[in-house]
């Protein structure tokens, strides 16, 4: 059993028969009372992020989450199809709403981690940084140089990303999947 003191970033627990992960947590000390923990938690099945306050009396069961390697195959009408690595016949699909904003950075044959809860795959986790090829890039226009110039490009997965002006079509760039921001041009 987990107490409110154990709720730190990355801890996975069960609340209302649903698996959750702590994204952020901070202790709040009251003058005459005991401490509480204010946390942002993410439902691992639906992907919803909610704020929640935990008291010292709250006891939570630790979630038994298993992670396996999977490969992205294709998406069709909001459904993303994967297979377990090394076993192409073991396919599963997830809705775009479950995967969240990182679905925009999936490309065919991309390796991901599949999250399993109660022998059911509930979500996937992309690597923090992915390399994608720039599919469309408007020409960089010189202008005000007081701050770095940016332009919006489309990458091979269909996502649009703001990049520096020197990026051109055909370049391979590295993108942070958590923030959706350009990191660097890959070699």
N, C-alpha and C positions, 0 to 999 in steps of 0.2 A: 504494500500500500504506500502511496505517495502522500506526503503532507504538503501544506502550502509552501513550506520552505524548499521543497525539492523542485518547484516549478521554475526551471531556468530554460533559456533558449535551447530548442531542440528536443526537449523532453516530450515523449508521446504517452498519452493517457486516455482513459475511456471516461466519457461524460455522457449521460443519457443514452447508453448503449452505442455511442458513436466514437470512433477514434479521432483524437485531436492532437495537434502539435503546438507547442508554445513557440510563438514567433518573437515576442518581447515580454519581459516581465520586470516589475520594479516593486520594491517593498515600500509600503506606506506606514509610517509609525504615527499612532494617534497619541495625544497627550495622556489620557487616562486609560485608554483601552489597549488592546493588543495590536500587533501589527497585522496588516492584510497585504495581499499581493494583488496588484493590478496587472493583468496580462492581456495581450492580444493573442488569441488562439485561432488556429485554422482547422476547420473540419476536413479531415483527409479524404472523405468520400465526396462531399459536395464542393469543396474548395472555398467555402465561405469563411471570411475572417471576421471574428466578433471580439469585442472587448468583454472581459469578465473579471470580477473581483472574487478572490478566494480568501476565506477566513481560516483561522487556526483549526476550527472544528471540521473542516472539509477533508475527507479522506478519499483519494482517487486511486483507482486500479490502473496499474501500468499496462499499456497496450502492447500486445505481442505482434509486432510488425515484422514481416519478412520482406527482404528486398532481393529481387532476382534480376538478371540482365535480360533485356528485351531489345528487339530491333523494330523500328518503325517501317511499315510497308507502304501504306497510302492512306489518304483520307477521301471520303465521299459523303457529301451532304451532311457535314458536321460530325461524322463518325470517323474516328481515327483507329486504324487497324494495325496491330502489332503482332509479333510472334516471339516466343521465348528463344533466346540465343541458342543456336545449335539444334533447335527443334522447330523447323518451319511449319510443321503440321499443327502445333499447339498455338493457335491464334486466339486473340481476344481483341475486343474493341472498346473504346471509351468515347464518351460524348465530349464535344469541344468545351462545354461549360465546366466539366470536371477537370480537364487539363488546365484551363485558364489561359492567361495571356501568353504563356510560353509555347502554346500550340503554334503560334505564328513562326517559330524558329525551327520547326521540325522539317527535316528533309529526308527523302527516301534513303533507307539503309543507315539511318542515324541510330547509334546505340544509346539506350536510356536505361534507367533503373525502374522496374515495375514494383509498386508497393502492394504487398499482399496482406490482407486482414481476414481472419476466419476462412482461410483457403479460397479467397476471392480477390482478384486483382481490382483495386479500387482507384488507383491513380498511377502516374508516372512522374519521374523526376529527371529533368534534363541536366546535362553537365552545366556548370555555372557559365562557362564560356564555350561558344560554338563558332566554327569558321564557316562562313557562307560566301558564295560568289555573288558579286554585284551584277544583277541582270539588266537594270536600266539606271542610267545616270545622266541627268541633264548637265550641260557644260557649266563649269564654274564661272561665275560672273564676278569680275573685280569690282569692288565698291569701297565702302567704308572699312578701313583696315584698323580701326581702333580696337576692335576685338576680333577674334578669329572668325573667319567666314564659314558658314555651314550651308549644306544643301541636303535635300531629302532624296534618298536613292531607294530603289526596290531591289531586294536580294532574291536569290533563287527560290526561297520558300514562299515568296509573295509578301513578306513583311516590308514595311517602309521604315528606314532608319535615318536619323540625322548624322551626317558625316562631314569631315572637313572638305574644302573645295578641291583638294588634290586627288581625291578618290575618283576613279573613272570606271567605266563599264569593263567587266572582266577581272577586276581586282578581287582578291579574296580578303575579307575583313573579319575581324574577331568581334563578336557581340556578346555582351553580358545578358544572359537569359532572364535574370531576376529583375533587372531594371530596363531592359530593352535598348540599352545605349551602346554606341560604338566604343570599342576599346582601343584597337589598333589595326593597322594594315598587316596582314599575315604575309610571311615570306613564301 
